[in-house]
Amino acid sequence: MVGDMDAQVAAARIGAERMVELVERYGLETFDLACDALMDHAERLMRQAISKLPDGIYRAETAIDGYLDSDDPAKKELPIVVTITKKDDSLTVDLTGTAPQVPDRPINMPLEGTADIAIWLTIRSVLLDTEVHGHIPVNAGLIRPITIVAPKGCLANPTFPAPTIARFCPGNQLADTVMKALAQAVPGNVSAGIGNLKVICEPCGGSGLIAAKGLASKVGMSEADWRKVEPTFHKLLTLLARWEDEAKAVIAAHHNI
């Protein structure tokens, strides 16, 4: 986890340096105009692709197996429901009907960063395949024509402190369900399906942040388990504080604060 975050910070630093180089070369006004133009271009591409679909409602449902050895039916065969409404040059992706969040198992997926990405990337890959359309600028313009509706408290929009460490599996299944819905409109553009992984969650896996807030009992973490992850958790807090200070210093220097 710390290694992943270090890599992201390093990549962000390189991006920031190159952005500053562009601003110094062309000026801030030209840079801002170019960014707006690039996002507007991506939006036009997506809207043009959407407009070619027949207006209508496309619904699909799948299920993620969950915890098949559990005696609780609310923890297995969890439905993921996608209803896509296409009108003119926009799409609404509604996840109403998706299973409620599982409060004590890490199979939930955050709306931001997992569910929304699964939806956006699947729509983009189906409607704007680079093999057909060439280079497509990936930016916020692509998602402007797409609205996501996800009921609070469902598997795809859980509320704290629902655990989410195994979010990759339901995220893949959500992407597969979006593709299944789109297949009704553009059957020639979709793949046969998306492969998935099996995740084995040990008692101490991915629960340190919740345990640190005094909620260990809610995810079944014992005191002994918490002691295993506590050093890593405190190291992570130290790194986050350091990165925040560095980011503030960079911003202040750039704006002469």
N, C-alpha and C positions, 0 to 999 in steps of 0.2 A: 504494500500500500504506500509506504513512504517513498519507495523507489519510483512508483508510478507518478506520485505527486512531484517528486524532484524533476522527472522528465518533462512533465507539463510546465513547470515553472521555467525550465531551461528553454523550452520551445517558445514560451510566451516572451521571454527576454529577447530572443532572436527576432521574433515578430515585432516587438516594440522598437528594437534598434533599426530595423528596416523601414518601419513606418516613419520614424523620425527622419531617416535619410530621404524618403520621398517628400516629406513636408519641407525639409530644407532645400531640396532641389526645385520643387515646383511651387511652393508656398501653400499655406494652410487653406486658403480659399479654393484654389484649384484642386487640392487634395480632397476637400469636402465635396466639391462638385463631382469629381470623378467617382467617389464612393457612392453618392446618391445615384449617379447615372448607371453604375454597375448593378446596384440593387434594383433599380427600375427596370433594367434590361432583363434580369433574372425573373422578375415578376411578370413581365410581358411574355416571356417564354412559357412560364407555367400556366398563365391564363390562356394562352393560345392552345396549349396542349389540353387543358381542361375543357375548353369550349368545343373541342372536337368530339367529346363524349356525348352520348344521348342524355338529355335531361331525364332524371329519374331517381329512384331510391334503390340502392343495392345493399343487401343485408347478408351477413355471413356469421356463422357461429362455430366455434371449436371449443375444446376443453383441454385444460392442462391437468395431468393426472394428480399432481399434488402429492399427498402423503397417503398412499394406498393402504399402508398397514395401520392407519389410524382408525379408531372406532367412531370417530366423529365425522359424520357425512359432510360437514361444512369444510373439511380439510382435504377433500379429494374430489376428482372429476369436476374441477372448477370451470364454469363456463366463461368464455371470453366472447363478447358480442360486439360486432361492428356494423353500424348502419351508416352508409355513405349517401348523402343527398347531394346530387349534382344539379345546379341551376346556373345557367348562363356560363360564366367563366370562374365559378367558385365552387368549392366543396365544403361540406360540413361532415365531419367524422364524429359520430355519436357512439359512445361506449355504454350507453344505458342498457342494463340487462347483464352486464359483466358481474361476476361473483363479488360478494362483499369481501373486504380485506380480511386476512387471517391474522388475528391479533398476536399470536404467539409462535408463528413460524415465519422464517425470512423469505417468503415466496412472493411478497407484495412488490410492486414496481412503482417507483415515484413517477408522477405525471411529468415533471420536469426532469429531463435528462435520460429517461428510459422510454416511457410510453409515447411522449411526443416525438422523440427521435425515431422510434420504430415506425410511427405513422408517416412522418415527413419523408424519411429515406425510402420507404416502400413506395409511396406515391411518386416520388421523384424517379426512382429506378424503373417503374412501370411506364410512366408517361414521358420521361425524358432520358431514355437510355443513351449513354454516350456513344455506344456502338452505332446508333442510328443518327443521333443529333450532334455528335461531336462534343467539344468541350462545353460544359454547362457551368457557369460561375455559381459556386455554392455559397450563398449568403442569405440574409434575412428576406430578400425579395422573393425567394422561392416559396416561402411559407405564408406570405401575405394573403394569398387566395384561399387558404385552408384554415377552417375553424374547427377546433377540437372541443367536444363536450364530454366530460368525464365526471360522473356523479361523485361527490365527496364521500370518501369512505369505501369506495370499491377497490378491487384488486389493482386497478390502474391509476388510482388517485387516493392512496391511503393517508390516514391521518396519524400524526405522531402519537405514540411511539411504535407504530407497526414496523417490525423489522423488514429489511429489504435487501439483504446481502445476496440472495439468490435471484435477484431481479432479472438476470440475463435470460433465464429460461422462459418466464412468462412474456418477457419482451420479444423474444423470438416468436413465440406463439401468437402474440398480438400482430406482429408483422405478417405472419402467415395468414392470419384472419383478414387483415386489410387486403392482402393480395387475392384471397379467395373472393372477397366482395367485388374488387375491381375486375376480376375475371369475367363477371357477368356483363361488363361493359366493353372490355378489350381482351377477349380470351387469348388472342395471339401474342399479347405482350407480357404474359406472366409465366413464371417458372412452375415446375411441378410441385414446389414446396420448399420450405426452409428447414434445414437440419437443426437438431436441438441437442442439448447436453443433459447429462444427469448430474445433479449436484448433491453431494453428501455433506450435510451440515453437522459438524461436531458441536458439543454444548457451548464451547467458548468461541466459536467462529463468528466473527463479525459483530459481536455484541458489546464490545468495549465501550463505545460511545454511549450506548443506552445505560450500561451498568454505571458509568461515571455519573449519571444523573440520578442515581439511586433507584433505578428501575430494573436492576438485575433479575429480581424475582419474576418480573413479567415475561422474561424470555428464557427462564429456566437456568440462569447462570448462578452457579454456586460461588461462595466466597473464594474457594480454591481456584476456580476457573478465572475469576476476576484478577487474582494475583498473577496469573500467567500472562494476562494481556496488559496489566497496568503499566509496566515500564514502556511498552510500545505506545500506549495511549498518551503518556506524559511527554514522550519524545515528539509525538505528532503535534501536541499542543504547542511545544516549544518552536517547532518548525513553522507552524501556522503564524505564530506571533512574529517570528523573524521575517517571514515573507510579507506580512502585512506592513511592517515597518519599512522594508525595502521598497515596496510598492508606493507607499506614501512619499518616500524620499525622492523616487523617480518622478512622480507627478509634480511634487513641489519644485524640483529643479527645472522641469520642462516648462512650467508656467511661471517661473521666477517668484514663487511664493516665499 
